[in-house]
Amino acid sequence: TDLKKTKIKFNLIIINSVAQYLSHKEFSKTLNILLKKLSKDGIIFIGEIPRFNRFLELFMIMNPKKIFYLLLYFLKRPSYVAQKYFPYKKGFFKNKATKNLSIKFLKTNSYFFKKRFCVYMKKL
């Protein structure tokens, strides 16, 4: 809420590995506030956005033996399993596009996060 009150405009805003911990409604509100605080020609980079839920994402990159150990790990840490986690589709971000905002989607190069994507938004 303090961000809403400031008159400062930002040239670059980086949001990395955060979206999945906010509901779509919360993240949409936050993004709308940040877009208003972006200077002309400013950039918002949103990194490591998951397309799938946490478990599916992990199972896609692991072999069966590692999956077994991962399940044991989760059974010992119920708080990790209970933590809210929100995957996103590219359409969520496409809806933010306007004539004053260009949006590009980038792939992640990391092996662990290969099922995730990044968003590059530039104010025109």
Salt bridges, closest charged atoms under 4 A:
GLU48 OE1 - ARG116 NH1 3.95
GLU57 OE2 - ARG116 NE 2.76
